[in-house]
């Protein structure tokens, strides 16, 4: 192997090709006279040959050896240049493929209704508008896969009520409440979009222990009707499944709860005592009052605050003549100190129905109604449900 220690370039040159050879630069293609180790290179022979002759003479290497070394290095350099030239185009190609993949994967398809119609052809514009109208109509009138019914979308306007909307579509408010999961009708605002089915009935979620026969019996409908309306192939249903009960209605309590009428005032008069701790009006000791007192004249009508069944009716030394009504959802109501009782045990009464008259019987200091509300056996403040 030839070891070249140093090469000094003394005169500025141009058009040169330079590469590294054991920490020494070899200069080829010099067009001007140069000096290497203080030896003048003459132009008589090609510069490449002259350089090789000088190196051969100085380092005792044959011209053939230097020529072979030169060709070997030149080939290596050419291969390096080839790789360098191919690397960047190949890298750009790979990057382009990656960008194209991500663009196609994450670019959302524009919705038909959001497409911008900006064509100059009036006929074509009219055609597209007609297509968009049919598309929107199709999507605003959807058919549930679970039920054999169709439904419309209705946007609530100023002055609308559930009753007004129900009459407009020929259904009842129970259906609107059920299909839109309305818990409080007062929370419905202008602009709210409601689902309005084309048939009256209720959406029902299957509960544990339910079967089609049990549901049919509860809502007084045939099993075949349930199968037909819900496009069911068998009577097998599962917990959590939603089915349509044609013609079914909410209970009075369920409806009134949504409409803000779960309870009505049991009578008229003045509020004289509230729920909670107070001084006993006779004994004067601190005790808990499990209801509210409303005072008025003897004989003032007493009404059922909620629809229900008469659980007990009679006389008790503390409440005098009293009535206890049993309602849905674990509610019970107590009416005490009555002058007269107009219902009997086991009788069903409607909300607002007259059940007795106000009096002063039992542990009492004056004519008034003691009204109590119980939820699952616990006394709750009646003021949460009725306002005086």
Order of alpha helices (4+ residues) and beta strands (2+ residues): beta-beta-beta-beta-alpha-alpha-alpha-beta-beta-alpha-alpha-beta-beta-alpha-alpha-beta-alpha-beta-beta-beta-beta-beta-beta-beta-beta-beta-beta-beta-beta
